[in-house]
Amino acid sequence: MSKQERKWRRIYFWLMIFIYCIYGPVEILEYVLDDGNFPLSFIFVGLAIPFIRKNHLNKFNE
């Protein structure tokens, strides 16, 4: 594993923690308590990040 790949793995790790542990619950609380707009952005981001990570990290192995 190259130094650059380790760096990107660490970045994606912290990005996913932020999205799933901070951004997600805040979006859901806003949906429940505030205006009632469905949190589509969280769903799209939450589903897209693992695929983006996989495709990006596979480029290092080519």
C-alpha positions in Angstrom: 0.0 0.0 0.0 1.5 3.3 -1.1 1.8 6.3 1.1 -0.8 8.2 -1.0 -3.3 5.3 -0.7 -2.9 5.2 3.1 -3.5 9.0 3.1 -6.7 8.6 1.1 -7.9 5.7 3.2 -7.5 7.8 6.3 -9.4 10.7 4.7 -12.3 8.5 3.6 -12.4 6.9 7.1 -12.9 10.2 8.8 -15.2 11.5 6.1 -17.4 8.4 6.6 -17.4 8.8 10.4 -18.4 12.5 10.0 -21.2 11.7 7.5 -22.7 8.7 9.3 -22.2 9.8 12.9 -22.7 13.6 12.7 -24.3 14.7 9.5 -26.8 11.8 9.4 -28.3 12.2 12.8 -28.4 16.0 12.5 -30.3 15.6 9.2 -32.7 13.1 10.7 -33.3 15.3 13.8 -34.0 18.3 11.5 -36.5 16.1 9.6 -38.3 15.0 12.7 -38.2 18.2 14.8 -38.0 21.1 12.4 -39.5 21.6 8.9 -40.3 18.0 7.8 -38.4 18.1 4.5 -37.2 14.6 3.8 -33.4 14.3 4.1 -32.7 13.2 0.5 -29.2 14.7 0.5 -28.2 12.4 3.4 -29.5 9.4 1.6 -27.7 10.2 -1.6 -24.4 11.1 0.1 -24.7 8.1 2.4 -25.1 5.7 -0.5 -22.6 7.4 -2.8 -19.6 7.7 -0.4 -18.8 3.9 -0.3 -18.9 3.6 -4.1 -16.8 6.8 -4.5 -14.3 5.4 -2.0 -14.1 2.0 -3.7 -13.6 3.4 -7.2 -11.0 6.0 -6.1 -9.0 3.5 -4.1 -9.1 0.9 -6.9 -7.3 3.5 -9.1 -4.2 3.1 -6.9 -4.1 -0.7 -7.6 -4.2 -0.3 -11.4 
